Amino acid sequence: MSAASVEQPFDDDEPFSLTAIADEIMERHPGYRVEIIGGHLLVTPSPDAPHAFVLTDLMVPFLAAGLHGEETKVGQNVGLWLPTGAEDYAIPDLVVVESDIEDHLVENNAYDPVCFRLVLEVTSGNWRDDLKTKVAAYAEAKVPVYVVVDRKHQRLHVLTEPAGSAYNSHRVHAPGETVTLPATIGAEVALDVEQLIKAGQKKAN
């Protein structure tokens, strides 16, 4: 599915709005995630069950570390306002944010990137967006830590030290490794790469 297949939800006399198109797509296709990055619509179909299982497995160590408390919160699908365009926003799969995030709403249910300590994506069919497009976007937003569970290549990516449209540090971890995330997220969180990759694999037919 592409945004080109969606009729404009406004008259020709009204200003062009990607946000209006995004809203129209989500209204017509419940469960689809629509983001605007660099002035382009990214449309992601509803995730499969293994995608959800990875997120559940991820929540356990984040919650056990006490990150969902008074200082920080852990959540899924929280909108992040991006500095890459007038209407740009992303919706990461999982985030660690400052607990006062609701005081920093920008618009369209997206929040100021200063509130985000970590964003995490679990790849689906659009894995290239997570490994390229969103790397640049989250770096531009100065998100300190970006983690990608790469189901396509069975790897875990940890990106830190945002600078311009890239991260100065990009470490790739394979199954068999245990990865401790940077303490800047607010607590020590260790991720078992093999466990996450296994959770994200579809059953063979």
Secondary structure by P-SEA (a helix, b strand, c coil): cccccccccccccccccaaaaaaaaaaacccbbbbbcccbbbbbccccaaaaaaaaaaaaaaaaacccccccccccbbbbbbccccbbbbbbcccccccccccccccccccccccccbbbbbbcccccccccaaaaaaaaacccbbbbccccccbbbbbcccccccccbbbbbcccbbbbccccccbbbbbcaaaaaaaaccccc
